Amino acid sequence: MTLIVLVRHGQSTWNLEHRLQGQRMDVPLSGLGQQQAQDAAGRVAGLVSPGTPVFSSDQDRALQTAAPIAAALGAAIHPDPRLREQDLGAMEGLTPDQLTPEPAPEGLDIADVGWGGGESLAEVAARSRSFLADLALCDHGHPPAQAVIVGHGDALRVLIALLDGRTHRECDFALELGNGEIITRTWTGTAGVA
């Protein structure tokens, strides 16, 4: 069994401006976000052993959150593009009042649509499963005893669904994942891989 500690990145400058970020790489943490990252580091250090591996999205706001966590654990950060937020295509950078409603395509589940020309939740799930498959083998062919994953709201909700044995269509979007929030899961090393 693996204890997985999932951390949503601290508040970014675009969170502050209510802009959709998606896979925008260069959005930094705000001052509050930097404090949230420091606070998360202290809490994570109380949950896992020193040296626990820290996996992070390679987007700036996630890496800036992962840095104090890795420092607190005396561990390296393992950036991974598979942990990026959902690509929101043409919607990235817009505020909610700038969005134009799109009709759901006939016969498709909304989780299988790439809104704004971006990525569907099915595609997020595929890369999340790939990440979990590699995590299952990263400790000499076995899952690590503990792991920290720093990522983004919607991508983490998909990952949590997979860890819980659900599909991308069964994501809990009512699950509150505030900036700097920490959620833990116990993982068998197989759930979400297939």
BAFI-3210 file (N, C-alpha, C; in Angstrom, 3 decimals, decimal comma, padded with zeros to 6 digits):
// residues 194
n [1|2|3|4|5|6|7|8|9|10|11|12|13|14|15|16|17|18|19|20|21|22|23|24|25|26|27|28|29|30|31|32|33|34|35|36|37|38|39|40|41|42|43|44|45|46|47|48|49|50|51|52|53|54|55|56|57|58|59|60|61|62|63|64|65|66|67|68|69|70|71|72|73|74|75|76|77|78|79|80|81|82|83|84|85|86|87|88|89|90|91|92|93|94|95|96|97|98|99|100|101|102|103|104|105|106|107|108|109|110|111|112|113|114|115|116|117|118|119|120|121|122|123|124|125|126|127|128|129|130|131|132|133|134|135|136|137|138|139|140|141|142|143|144|145|146|147|148|149|150|151|152|153|154|155|156|157|158|159|160|161|162|163|164|165|166|167|168|169|170|171|172|173|174|175|176|177|178|179|180|181|182|183|184|185|186|187|188|189|190|191|192|193|194]
n.u [000,841|000,459|000,908|-000,451|000,027|-001,699|-001,389|-002,762|-001,670|-000,505|-002,239|-002,355|-001,263|-003,132|-005,292|-006,044|-006,936|-009,109|-008,831|-008,944|-006,642|-005,586|-003,265|-001,367|001,912|003,557|002,465|002,831|002,995|001,016|001,638|000,191|-000,124|002,513|002,859|000,917|002,101|004,364|003,072|001,792|004,023|004,946|002,786|002,722|005,193|004,643|003,151|004,463|007,501|010,930|012,654|010,739|009,522|008,780|006,503|005,639|003,537|004,842|004,328|004,748|003,362|002,803|005,366|006,544|005,108|005,782|008,485|009,123|008,021|009,516|011,987|011,473|011,241|013,695|014,067|014,150|012,532|010,399|009,597|006,745|005,137|002,741|001,203|000,119|-002,367|-005,701|-005,839|-007,203|-007,570|-008,769|-009,984|-008,229|-006,827|-009,034|-011,686|-014,481|-016,759|-016,171|-016,532|-018,023|-020,971|-020,978|-022,619|-023,314|-021,972|-024,013|-024,760|-022,369|-020,615|-020,109|-017,609|-015,997|-015,439|-013,444|-013,435|-013,452|-011,617|-009,647|-008,459|-010,031|-011,592|-011,243|-008,817|-007,116|-007,360|-006,145|-003,435|-002,973|-003,349|-001,126|000,928|000,412|000,895|003,657|004,446|003,737|005,812|008,114|009,817|012,080|010,561|008,230|005,487|006,210|006,484|005,450|004,311|004,386|002,295|002,094|-000,160|-002,912|-006,263|-008,540|-007,190|-006,184|-008,601|-009,432|-007,335|-007,740|-010,238|-009,457|-007,629|-009,422|-010,755|-012,633|-013,976|-013,009|-015,370|-016,684|-015,778|-015,509|-016,656|-017,664|-015,948|-014,079|-011,165|-009,152|-006,710|-003,470|-004,417|-004,516|-004,889|-005,245|-004,646|-004,855|-003,215|-003,351|-001,564|-002,477|-005,043|-006,661|-004,733|-005,234]
n.v [-001,187|002,223|005,415|008,227|011,596|014,281|017,466|020,553|023,246|026,416|029,613|031,252|034,024|034,261|032,859|034,724|036,726|035,496|034,028|031,518|028,942|026,478|024,809|026,792|027,659|029,519|030,893|032,416|031,862|033,819|036,256|035,323|032,701|031,766|031,733|029,826|027,596|027,295|026,753|024,357|022,746|022,368|020,927|018,648|017,536|016,566|014,360|012,450|010,508|011,716|012,345|011,277|010,791|013,560|014,352|016,397|018,521|020,098|022,763|026,240|027,246|024,935|023,799|025,812|025,494|022,912|023,164|024,207|022,051|019,821|020,694|020,684|017,974|017,055|016,103|015,405|017,145|015,700|016,599|016,284|016,170|014,847|015,403|017,848|020,517|020,262|020,880|023,755|024,922|027,429|028,764|029,410|031,884|033,473|035,110|034,016|035,530|036,060|033,800|031,766|029,991|026,532|024,070|020,735|018,034|015,848|012,692|012,344|012,013|014,646|014,615|013,596|015,463|017,895|020,802|024,123|023,494|022,230|019,795|016,717|015,281|012,575|012,371|013,559|011,624|009,456|010,218|010,424|007,774|006,648|007,907|006,809|004,097|004,122|005,056|002,886|001,185|002,428|002,077|000,050|-001,736|-001,795|-000,071|003,031|003,404|005,749|008,793|012,085|014,212|017,011|019,154|020,239|021,592|020,372|018,292|016,891|016,061|014,192|012,339|011,543|010,300|008,077|006,823|006,093|004,104|004,804|006,191|008,674|009,874|009,903|011,810|013,770|016,710|018,315|018,109|019,941|021,598|023,590|026,231|025,187|023,104|019,870|016,441|013,052|009,701|006,162|003,811|000,945|000,360|-000,624|000,312|002,457|002,223|000,566]
n.w [000,000|-000,752|000,574|-000,667|-001,025|-002,027|-003,398|-004,083|-006,095|-004,764|-004,509|-007,610|-009,676|-011,677|-010,596|-008,751|-010,423|-011,502|-013,882|-016,404|-016,352|-017,296|-019,307|-019,327|-018,954|-017,576|-015,357|-012,324|-008,699|-006,463|-003,833|-001,607|-002,482|-002,357|000,410|001,046|-000,124|001,507|003,942|003,246|002,909|005,541|006,606|004,942|005,560|008,052|007,475|005,900|005,465|005,758|002,689|001,028|-002,256|-004,435|-006,753|-009,464|-011,436|-014,351|-014,628|-013,838|-011,477|-010,031|-009,696|-008,150|-005,853|-005,147|-004,520|-001,768|-000,390|-001,221|-000,239|002,526|002,925|002,208|-000,349|-003,903|-006,631|-008,968|-011,943|-014,069|-017,097|-017,447|-015,282|-015,627|-015,699|-017,073|-020,514|-021,745|-024,166|-026,343|-024,294|-022,312|-020,251|-020,273|-018,448|-016,409|-017,261|-019,870|-021,331|-023,854|-024,169|-025,097|-027,008|-025,920|-027,703|-029,599|-028,289|-026,906|-023,833|-021,539|-020,356|-022,242|-024,118|-025,692|-024,599|-025,878|-027,780|-026,478|-024,191|-023,392|-020,435|-020,589|-021,945|-020,072|-018,087|-019,396|-019,534|-016,825|-015,982|-017,244|-015,809|-013,238|-013,789|-014,210|-011,694|-010,142|-010,572|-009,801|-007,606|-007,679|-009,256|-007,839|-006,184|-004,456|-000,853|000,073|-001,456|-002,807|-004,598|-006,556|-007,980|-010,017|-009,806|-011,469|-012,831|-010,641|-009,501|-011,408|-011,145|-008,483|-008,738|-010,294|-008,528|-006,588|-007,851|-009,739|-012,843|-015,327|-015,957|-013,640|-011,905|-008,958|-008,927|-007,027|-005,005|-002,888|-003,607|-002,561|-003,058|-002,250|-000,769|000,807|000,207|001,090|-000,027|000,146|-001,712|-003,760|-005,715|-008,025|-008,688|-010,966|-012,918|-015,130]
ca.u [000,000|001,191|000,245|-000,254|-000,368|-001,967|-001,379|-003,068|-000,758|-000,968|-002,919|-001,537|-001,706|-004,349|-006,390|-006,415|-007,659|-010,213|-008,577|-008,760|-005,211|-005,304|-001,862|-000,460|003,081|004,351|001,697|003,487|002,215|000,866|002,238|-000,578|000,196|003,814|002,630|000,193|003,081|005,152|002,202|001,609|005,273|004,950|001,762|003,147|006,316|004,066|002,404|005,311|008,882|011,941|013,112|009,619|009,592|007,814|006,198|004,933|003,320|005,973|003,885|005,402|002,655|002,961|006,771|006,801|004,486|006,542|009,844|009,275|007,673|010,708|013,021|011,111|011,426|015,043|013,854|014,171|011,264|010,349|008,573|006,162|004,090|001,473|000,466|-000,373|-003,803|-006,425|-005,658|-008,496|-007,597|-009,028|-010,545|-007,157|-006,608|-010,308|-012,409|-015,783|-017,715|-015,762|-016,770|-019,197|-021,484|-020,888|-023,548|-022,713|-022,201|-024,997|-024,273|-021,099|-020,576|-019,364|-016,236|-015,260|-015,385|-012,339|-014,047|-012,577|-010,551|-008,613|-008,325|-011,156|-011,220|-010,766|-007,387|-006,443|-007,325|-005,167|-002,068|-002,910|-003,120|000,267|001,728|000,234|001,576|005,083|004,602|003,604|007,067|009,266|010,706|012,597|009,480|007,089|005,125|006,881|005,655|004,803|004,603|003,708|001,982|001,649|-000,810|-003,927|-007,601|-009,281|-006,350|-006,150|-009,905|-009,393|-006,405|-008,406|-011,243|-008,758|-007,113|-010,574|-011,346|-013,699|-013,523|-012,985|-016,760|-017,201|-015,030|-016,306|-016,355|-018,090|-014,824|-013,378|-009,706|-008,668|-005,274|-002,637|-005,104|-003,884|-005,784|-004,474|-005,261|-004,065|-003,274|-002,886|-000,573|-003,117|-006,238|-006,464|-003,673|-005,802]
ca.v [000,000|003,485|006,631|009,296|012,920|015,128|018,879|021,505|024,390|027,630|030,604|031,873|035,372|034,139|032,546|036,008|037,474|034,636|033,626|030,082|028,754|025,319|024,417|027,939|027,199|030,530|031,665|032,192|031,999|035,145|036,291|034,385|031,357|031,388|031,388|028,551|026,550|027,100|026,086|022,981|022,027|021,954|019,895|017,422|016,962|015,843|013,193|011,461|010,392|012,453|011,684|010,811|011,445|014,609|014,426|017,655|019,082|020,947|024,148|027,059|027,366|023,672|023,668|026,747|024,896|021,706|023,480|024,150|020,708|018,993|021,153|020,216|016,520|016,708|015,260|016,065|017,255|014,973|017,229|015,349|016,841|014,122|015,941|019,190|020,755|020,019|021,895|024,393|025,487|028,861|029,366|029,791|033,319|034,173|035,113|033,369|036,369|036,117|032,500|031,594|028,622|025,601|022,949|019,402|017,254|014,764|011,338|012,287|012,432|015,912|014,333|013,137|016,590|018,841|022,131|025,194|022,932|021,715|018,385|016,139|014,584|011,251|012,515|013,773|010,314|008,597|010,542|010,108|006,330|006,421|008,308|005,809|002,866|004,310|005,149|001,527|000,451|003,332|001,661|-001,284|-002,571|-001,757|001,300|003,505|003,358|007,056|009,696|013,373|014,656|018,407|019,372|021,253|021,213|019,396|017,110|016,115|015,398|013,004|011,398|011,013|009,339|006,853|006,192|005,540|003,044|005,335|006,628|010,125|010,336|009,875|012,763|014,500|018,126|018,988|017,987|021,216|021,527|024,964|026,413|024,716|022,043|018,552|015,289|011,812|008,469|004,943|003,242|-000,438|000,215|-001,094|001,098|003,568|001,973|-000,029]
ca.w [000,000|-000,863|001,011|-001,637|-000,541|-003,190|-003,030|-005,150|-006,053|-004,083|-005,348|-008,653|-010,050|-012,491|-009,681|-008,166|-011,466|-011,954|-015,265|-016,629|-016,566|-018,121|-019,408|-019,393|-018,200|-016,887|-014,382|-011,029|-007,478|-005,856|-002,497|-000,786|-002,958|-001,806|001,813|001,052|-000,431|002,735|004,912|002,786|003,159|006,941|006,816|004,248|006,326|009,172|006,978|005,233|005,934|005,002|001,467|000,197|-003,568|-004,740|-008,180|-009,694|-012,764|-014,747|-014,773|-012,820|-010,206|-009,310|-009,294|-007,057|-004,665|-004,816|-004,044|-000,311|000,085|-001,436|000,697|003,872|002,970|001,777|-001,528|-005,208|-007,345|-010,233|-012,789|-015,020|-017,865|-017,357|-014,140|-015,955|-015,679|-018,325|-021,551|-021,985|-025,510|-026,535|-023,079|-021,388|-020,121|-020,176|-017,178|-016,635|-017,996|-021,278|-021,950|-024,702|-023,989|-026,220|-026,835|-025,809|-028,923|-029,504|-028,062|-026,168|-022,437|-021,481|-019,946|-023,423|-025,056|-025,491|-024,647|-026,339|-028,602|-025,586|-023,845|-022,660|-019,200|-021,001|-022,259|-018,779|-017,435|-020,077|-019,091|-015,393|-015,886|-017,620|-014,652|-012,177|-014,199|-013,928|-010,237|-009,604|-010,788|-009,641|-006,518|-008,030|-009,769|-006,917|-005,812|-003,253|000,358|000,169|-002,568|-002,807|-005,953|-006,584|-009,265|-010,310|-009,385|-012,264|-013,076|-009,398|-009,336|-012,266|-010,521|-007,292|-009,210|-010,693|-007,315|-005,871|-008,653|-010,585|-014,155|-015,543|-016,017|-012,269|-011,082|-007,984|-009,081|-005,804|-004,076|-002,730|-003,650|-002,505|-003,286|-001,149|-000,024|000,821|000,326|001,082|-000,475|000,246|-003,055|-003,830|-006,773|-009,249|-009,003|-011,874|-013,903|-016,344]
c.u [000,885|000,331|000,573|-000,815|-000,481|-002,091|-001,749|-002,130|-001,374|-001,616|-001,937|-002,037|-002,973|-005,532|-006,940|-007,247|-008,844|-010,073|-008,416|-007,311|-004,881|-003,828|-000,928|000,697|003,638|003,567|002,288|002,505|002,121|001,602|001,531|-000,256|001,538|003,686|001,895|001,139|003,939|004,336|001,995|002,854|005,329|003,961|002,169|004,269|005,824|003,332|003,283|006,730|009,820|012,392|012,000|009,661|008,446|007,678|005,349|004,657|004,518|005,550|004,393|004,693|002,742|004,402|007,111|006,156|005,288|007,894|009,963|008,907|008,886|011,819|012,741|011,356|012,854|015,005|013,973|012,746|011,399|009,245|008,059|005,027|002,745|000,615|-000,043|-001,892|-004,399|-006,176|-007,033|-008,552|-007,821|-009,593|-009,464|-006,930|-007,895|-010,843|-013,787|-016,772|-017,358|-016,037|-018,046|-019,692|-021,357|-021,889|-022,775|-023,001|-023,144|-024,300|-022,958|-021,315|-019,726|-017,911|-015,361|-015,128|-014,198|-012,867|-013,036|-011,459|-009,418|-008,725|-009,580|-010,658|-010,751|-009,269|-006,572|-006,305|-006,287|-003,749|-001,894|-002,676|-001,676|001,206|001,636|000,919|003,072|005,345|004,556|004,910|008,309|010,233|011,131|011,478|008,251|006,709|005,924|005,939|004,854|005,188|003,799|003,507|001,428|001,072|-001,874|-005,316|-008,267|-008,462|-006,250|-007,484|-009,984|-008,501|-007,037|-009,471|-010,574|-008,223|-008,221|-011,284|-012,516|-013,113|-013,518|-014,395|-017,392|-016,401|-015,986|-015,939|-016,918|-016,983|-014,066|-011,872|-009,194|-007,177|-004,494|-003,260|-004,426|-004,960|-004,916|-005,326|-004,294|-004,298|-002,681|-001,757|-001,172|-004,318|-005,859|-005,452|-004,264|-006,957]
c.v [001,249|004,613|007,711|010,580|013,823|016,570|019,720|022,705|025,559|028,595|031,205|033,285|035,318|033,660|033,838|036,840|036,696|034,267|032,107|029,845|027,600|024,975|025,604|027,662|028,233|031,387|031,379|032,243|033,463|035,125|035,333|032,956|030,862|030,999|030,058|027,385|026,251|026,346|024,622|022,146|021,521|020,829|018,572|016,740|016,206|014,568|012,088|011,513|011,300|011,642|011,140|011,526|012,438|014,692|015,671|017,866|019,968|022,391|024,960|027,068|026,090|023,498|024,604|026,270|023,687|022,022|023,473|022,783|019,797|019,391|020,640|018,723|016,105|015,809|016,090|016,172|016,501|015,609|016,243|016,043|016,119|014,619|017,359|019,273|020,419|021,182|022,452|025,140|026,984|029,542|029,859|031,296|034,106|034,146|034,494|034,211|036,511|034,813|032,517|030,164|027,801|024,478|021,630|018,627|016,081|013,416|011,227|012,690|013,703|015,716|013,893|014,223|017,481|020,260|023,186|024,707|022,362|020,215|017,913|015,524|013,167|011,300|012,776|012,430|009,402|008,930|010,290|008,616|005,976|006,774|007,251|004,490|002,964|004,398|003,761|000,739|001,244|002,921|000,208|-002,236|-002,627|-000,299|001,743|003,408|004,644|007,878|010,970|013,774|016,072|018,689|020,447|020,701|020,124|018,141|016,257|015,416|014,131|011,948|010,758|009,995|008,013|006,105|005,516|004,448|003,489|005,748|008,155|010,701|010,419|010,780|013,492|015,980|018,957|018,926|019,306|020,965|022,954|025,037|026,013|023,592|020,701|017,490|014,040|010,658|007,322|004,179|001,846|-000,628|-000,282|-000,245|002,254|003,347|001,465|000,780]
c.w [000,000|-000,299|-000,011|-001,053|-001,763|-002,724|-004,244|-004,984|-005,289|-005,063|-006,353|-008,919|-010,887|-011,657|-009,103|-009,142|-012,029|-013,433|-015,340|-017,046|-017,493|-018,118|-019,633|-018,438|-017,230|-015,895|-012,993|-009,862|-007,081|-004,510|-001,551|-001,185|-002,439|-000,339|001,931|000,765|000,799|003,788|004,542|003,073|004,597|007,208|006,160|005,020|007,556|008,771|006,416|005,795|005,146|003,784|000,592|-001,145|-003,785|-006,257|-008,392|-011,171|-013,080|-015,011|-013,585|-011,480|-009,376|-008,825|-008,135|-005,757|-004,205|-004,180|-002,514|000,275|-000,041|-000,466|002,110|004,032|002,640|000,555|-002,791|-005,740|-008,655|-011,081|-013,823|-015,773|-017,815|-016,194|-014,391|-015,811|-017,042|-019,274|-021,890|-023,316|-025,532|-025,295|-022,121|-021,421|-019,986|-018,751|-017,440|-017,439|-019,478|-022,022|-022,776|-024,522|-025,268|-025,992|-026,713|-027,096|-028,660|-029,288|-027,315|-024,718|-022,370|-021,059|-021,118|-024,485|-024,690|-025,648|-025,056|-027,246|-027,771|-025,395|-023,098|-021,353|-019,506|-021,314|-020,992|-018,064|-018,070|-019,620|-017,593|-015,179|-016,241|-016,470|-013,554|-012,521|-013,929|-012,433|-009,601|-009,701|-010,383|-008,533|-006,761|-008,423|-008,882|-006,659|-004,588|-002,050|000,511|-001,047|-002,385|-004,264|-005,871|-007,960|-009,220|-010,036|-010,197|-012,541|-011,815|-009,152|-010,201|-011,625|-009,284|-007,691|-009,584|-009,477|-006,523|-006,664|-009,506|-011,928|-014,229|-015,619|-014,626|-011,334|-010,146|-008,068|-007,934|-004,749|-004,037|-002,706|-003,701|-002,777|-002,038|-000,345|-000,219|001,015|000,288|000,562|-000,180|-001,048|-003,068|-004,840|-008,068|-009,640|-009,929|-012,970|-015,217|-016,880]
res [m|t|l|i|v|l|v|r|h|g|q|s|t|w|n|l|e|h|r|l|q|g|q|r|m|d|v|p|l|s|g|l|g|q|q|q|a|q|d|a|a|g|r|v|a|g|l|v|s|p|g|t|p|v|f|s|s|d|q|d|r|a|l|q|t|a|a|p|i|a|a|a|l|g|a|a|i|h|p|d|p|r|l|r|e|q|d|l|g|a|m|e|g|l|t|p|d|q|l|t|p|e|p|a|p|e|g|l|d|i|a|d|v|g|w|g|g|g|e|s|l|a|e|v|a|a|r|s|r|s|f|l|a|d|l|a|l|c|d|h|g|h|p|p|a|q|a|v|i|v|g|h|g|d|a|l|r|v|l|i|a|l|l|d|g|r|t|h|r|e|c|d|f|a|l|e|l|g|n|g|e|i|i|t|r|t|w|t|g|t|a|g|v|a]
***
